[in-house]
Amino acid sequence: MAAKRRVLFMALLCFAVFFLHIHSVFAEEKKPIKLNWVSFVAKSNYLYQLVQSRFIDKVNERAKGELVITFRGGPETFTPFDIPKVVQNGTADIGYTFCGAIEPIVKGVQSDILTELTLEEERKPGGAHDFLQEMYKNGGLYYMGRTILLKKGFFYTALRNKKVQKPEDLKGFSIGGTTAAQAPALAWGCAYTPINLDDAYSALERGVVDGLQAQPASGYRYYSIYEVVKYLIDHPIYNNSSRVFMNLKSFNSLPKHLQDLMVKTFIEAEKEMSVKADEKEEGDLRWMVEKKNLQLIQFSPEDAKKYVGAAHNGLWELQQKRFPEITPKLRKLLTK
């Protein structure tokens, strides 16, 4: 009888040990995968808020604890040009910044602000998105997507105190801005001055430049540029240049179902963010005109076409000189 009890005790003990082992294994398996992301704009900027609410929050919700993405920092942590580097080397997992900052790693990528396609057209198999994906992968990154694509263009030209009647009147002006401002400024016969967004207000106030480019209406409102300019040319050029991308190893290490979840969520987010951005840009433009007396300059249809066309052709020409191998391929894929 005693022997049977010992056998039963040992059996129960083994079962208990086995159960605890299995429980610990499953407990370890249920630990969430943790990723972090960094942004070139601050939390107060609506662009950050769109990415956080429409993409990051939804991924966290849909992953149900398997994957958790947290915010690591904005421009106070990494500069826009540092973000691609820290994502590439794995310091951060996900980055959000503009094409000009990505281009040192993904050569020629700024051309994609010239797209003539819809979001759906870009993502057709073998199309522009797939080609861009390979470009990003060559730089150790995984391309999530555009974030937003506006209906009527993105970048406005703001003028300090000189009103123009036609595109030719811009000749000789000094235009400041980020990297995307260089090609249009030169195409219009202007001098280009690189200016960090945080310094734009001061540069305009002191008359360092005659105008500013490569900012949307929301940017002019966010940075209070309307206080130091009188005019805005109401013919926006190019499209949004901010992109979301991921460390390639981090993406590849995710289980397939989580990869699919992130991609699917981002595709949905792109559409939602684009609608919200269109509403925001129109609202901010109207607010500056109605509340702050910003004056809109509207060219004749012929001059507007010339103004926008010169900017687009100028960027294609600049990109062709800088990246002669990749630019023709992108132009073919992005042009209807």
C-alpha positions in Angstrom: 0.0 0.0 0.0 2.8 2.3 0.9 4.5 1.5 -2.4 1.4 2.4 -4.3 1.2 5.7 -2.4 4.8 6.5 -3.3 4.2 5.7 -7.0 1.0 7.9 -7.0 2.9 10.7 -5.2 5.8 10.6 -7.7 3.3 10.6 -10.6 1.5 13.6 -9.2 4.8 15.3 -8.6 5.9 14.7 -12.2 2.6 15.9 -13.5 2.9 19.1 -11.4 6.5 19.7 -12.6 5.4 19.1 -16.2 2.4 21.4 -15.8 4.6 24.2 -14.3 7.1 23.8 -17.2 4.3 24.0 -19.8 2.8 27.0 -18.1 6.2 28.8 -18.0 6.8 28.1 -21.7 3.4 29.5 -22.6 3.9 32.5 -20.3 7.2 33.2 -22.1 5.5 32.8 -25.5 2.8 35.3 -24.5 5.3 38.1 -23.7 4.6 40.9 -26.2 7.0 41.9 -29.0 8.0 45.4 -28.3 8.8 48.0 -30.9 9.3 51.8 -30.8 8.9 54.6 -33.2 10.3 58.0 -33.8 8.8 61.1 -35.6 10.3 64.2 -37.3 7.3 66.2 -36.0 6.3 66.8 -32.4 3.3 65.3 -30.6 1.4 68.6 -31.1 1.6 68.3 -34.9 -1.5 66.9 -36.6 0.8 64.7 -38.8 2.1 62.9 -35.7 -1.4 62.6 -34.4 -2.6 61.0 -37.6 0.1 58.4 -37.6 -0.4 57.6 -33.9 -4.2 57.3 -34.0 -4.7 55.8 -37.5 -1.7 53.4 -37.6 0.1 52.8 -34.3 -2.9 52.7 -32.0 -4.8 50.4 -34.4 -1.9 48.0 -34.7 -1.6 47.8 -30.9 -5.4 47.2 -30.6 -5.5 44.5 -33.3 -2.4 42.7 -32.1 -4.2 42.1 -28.8 -1.0 42.1 -26.7 1.2 40.2 -29.1 2.8 43.4 -30.4 3.2 46.7 -28.6 4.5 49.8 -30.3 5.5 52.8 -28.1 6.6 56.3 -29.0 10.3 56.9 -28.4 10.6 60.5 -29.3 10.1 63.4 -31.7 12.5 66.1 -33.1 13.8 66.8 -29.6 15.2 63.2 -29.6 16.4 62.8 -33.2 16.7 65.3 -36.1 14.7 64.5 -39.3 18.0 63.5 -41.0 19.0 61.2 -38.1 15.8 59.2 -38.1 16.6 57.0 -41.2 20.0 56.3 -39.7 18.8 55.3 -36.2 16.1 53.1 -37.8 18.6 51.5 -40.2 21.0 50.7 -37.3 18.2 49.4 -35.1 18.3 52.1 -32.4 14.7 52.7 -33.3 12.3 50.2 -35.0 10.0 52.5 -37.0 10.7 56.0 -38.4 8.6 58.8 -39.7 10.3 61.6 -41.6 10.4 63.3 -45.1 12.0 62.0 -48.3 14.8 64.5 -48.4 16.1 63.1 -45.0 15.6 59.5 -46.3 17.5 60.0 -49.6 21.0 59.7 -48.2 20.1 56.0 -47.5 17.4 55.4 -50.1 19.0 57.1 -53.2 16.5 58.9 -55.5 13.5 58.4 -53.3 12.5 62.1 -53.3 11.1 61.7 -56.8 8.1 59.9 -55.4 6.6 63.3 -54.3 6.0 63.8 -58.1 3.5 60.9 -58.3 0.5 61.2 -60.5 -1.1 58.0 -59.2 -3.7 57.2 -56.6 -2.8 55.1 -53.5 -4.5 52.1 -55.1 -2.6 52.5 -58.4 0.7 52.8 -56.6 0.1 49.5 -54.8 -0.7 47.4 -57.8 1.6 44.3 -58.0 4.8 45.1 -59.8 4.1 48.8 -59.6 5.6 51.9 -57.9 5.2 50.7 -54.3 6.9 47.4 -55.0 9.7 49.2 -56.8 10.1 51.7 -53.9 10.0 48.7 -51.5 13.1 47.2 -53.1 14.8 50.6 -52.9 14.2 50.8 -49.2 15.2 47.2 -48.6 18.6 47.9 -50.3 19.0 50.5 -47.5 18.1 48.1 -44.8 14.6 49.4 -44.4 11.1 48.2 -44.9 8.8 50.7 -46.6 5.4 51.0 -45.0 4.0 53.8 -47.1 3.3 57.5 -47.8 1.0 58.4 -44.9 -1.0 60.9 -46.9 -1.7 61.8 -50.6 -3.6 65.0 -51.1 -6.0 65.8 -53.9 -4.5 69.1 -55.1 -0.9 69.2 -54.1 0.9 69.9 -50.8 3.6 72.6 -50.9 2.7 76.3 -51.0 4.9 79.3 -51.7 4.6 82.0 -49.1 5.9 85.5 -49.9 7.0 88.0 -47.3 5.8 91.3 -48.8 6.3 91.2 -52.5 3.2 90.5 -54.5 3.6 88.8 -57.9 1.2 88.7 -60.8 2.7 85.9 -62.8 5.4 83.2 -62.4 8.1 85.3 -64.1 7.8 87.9 -61.4 9.5 85.4 -59.0 12.8 85.7 -60.8 15.5 87.0 -58.5 13.6 86.2 -55.3 15.4 84.4 -52.5 13.3 81.4 -51.5 14.1 79.4 -48.4 12.9 75.9 -47.3 13.8 72.3 -46.8 15.3 70.0 -49.5 12.1 69.9 -51.5 12.2 73.7 -52.0 15.5 73.6 -54.0 14.2 72.4 -57.4 11.2 74.6 -57.7 13.1 77.7 -56.5 15.7 77.2 -59.1 13.1 76.4 -61.8 11.4 79.7 -61.1 14.6 81.7 -61.4 15.0 82.2 -57.6 17.9 81.8 -55.3 17.5 78.8 -52.9 18.5 79.1 -49.2 18.3 75.9 -47.1 16.3 76.7 -43.9 15.4 74.5 -41.0 11.6 74.7 -40.3 12.3 75.9 -36.8 14.3 78.8 -38.2 11.9 79.8 -41.0 9.9 82.3 -38.9 13.0 84.2 -37.9 14.5 84.2 -41.4 11.3 85.7 -42.9 10.9 88.2 -40.1 14.5 89.5 -40.6 14.2 89.5 -44.4 16.9 86.8 -44.9 14.7 85.4 -47.6 11.8 86.8 -49.7 9.7 83.7 -49.3 9.3 80.1 -48.1 8.6 76.9 -50.0 8.1 73.2 -49.1 5.4 73.7 -46.5 1.7 72.9 -46.5 -1.0 75.2 -45.3 -1.0 73.4 -42.0 2.8 74.0 -41.6 2.4 77.8 -42.2 -0.3 77.8 -39.5 1.6 75.5 -37.1 4.8 77.6 -37.3 2.8 80.9 -37.3 4.4 81.9 -40.6 1.2 83.8 -41.5 2.5 86.5 -39.0 5.6 87.3 -41.1 4.2 86.9 -44.7 1.5 88.7 -46.6 0.9 86.4 -49.6 0.5 82.7 -50.4 0.5 81.5 -54.0 -2.6 79.4 -54.3 -1.2 76.7 -56.6 0.4 74.0 -54.4 3.0 71.8 -56.0 4.2 68.2 -55.5 2.6 65.9 -52.8 3.3 65.1 -49.2 6.8 63.9 -48.6 6.6 62.2 -45.2 7.0 58.5 -45.1 6.8 55.6 -42.6 9.4 52.9 -42.7 10.8 50.2 -40.5 14.1 48.5 -39.7 14.2 45.6 -42.2 15.5 43.1 -39.6 12.8 44.1 -37.1 10.1 43.6 -39.8 11.4 40.3 -41.0 11.7 39.0 -37.4 7.9 39.4 -36.8 5.6 36.4 -37.2 3.9 36.4 -40.6 0.5 37.2 -39.2 1.9 40.3 -37.5 3.7 41.5 -40.6 0.4 41.1 -42.5 -1.5 42.9 -39.7 0.9 45.9 -39.9 0.8 46.2 -43.7 -3.0 45.8 -43.9 -3.5 48.4 -41.1 -1.1 50.9 -42.8 -2.9 50.5 -46.2 -6.2 51.4 -44.4 -4.5 54.2 -42.5 -3.1 55.8 -45.6 -6.6 56.3 -47.0 -8.0 57.6 -43.6 -5.0 59.9 -43.1 -5.3 61.3 -46.6 -9.0 62.3 -46.1 -8.3 63.9 -42.7 -5.2 65.7 -44.1 -7.3 67.2 -47.0 -9.8 68.5 -44.5 -7.0 69.9 -42.3 -5.2 71.6 -45.1 -8.3 73.2 -46.5 -9.4 74.3 -43.0 -6.0 75.9 -42.1 -5.8 77.7 -45.4 -9.3 79.2 -44.9 -8.4 80.1 -41.3 -5.3 82.1 -42.3 -7.2 83.9 -45.1 -10.3 84.7 -43.0 -8.8 85.2 -39.6 -5.3 86.5 -40.3 -5.8 88.4 -43.6 -3.3 86.2 -45.6 -3.8 87.1 -49.2 -4.0 84.4 -51.9 -2.3 84.9 -55.2 -4.0 83.1 -58.1 -2.5 83.0 -61.5 -4.3 82.6 -64.8 -4.9 79.0 -65.8 -2.1 79.2 -68.3 0.3 80.7 -65.8 -0.7 78.3 -63.1 0.1 75.4 -65.4 3.4 77.0 -66.2 4.2 77.6 -62.5 3.4 74.0 -61.4 5.0 72.5 -64.5 8.3 74.3 -64.0 8.4 73.0 -60.5 7.7 69.4 -61.5 10.1 69.4 -64.4 12.8 71.1 -62.3 12.7 68.3 -59.7 12.7 65.6 -62.4 15.8 67.3 -64.0 17.5 67.6 -60.6 16.8 64.0 -59.7 18.0 62.9 -63.1 21.4 64.6 -62.6 21.8 63.2 -59.1 20.4 59.7 -59.6 20.6 58.9 -63.4 20.0 55.2 -63.0 17.0 55.2 -60.8 15.1 58.3 -61.8 13.9 57.2 -65.3 12.5 54.0 -63.8 10.6 56.0 -61.1 9.4 58.5 -63.6 7.9 55.7 -65.7 6.2 54.1 -62.7 4.9 57.3 -61.1 3.6 59.0 -64.3 0.3 58.3 -66.0 
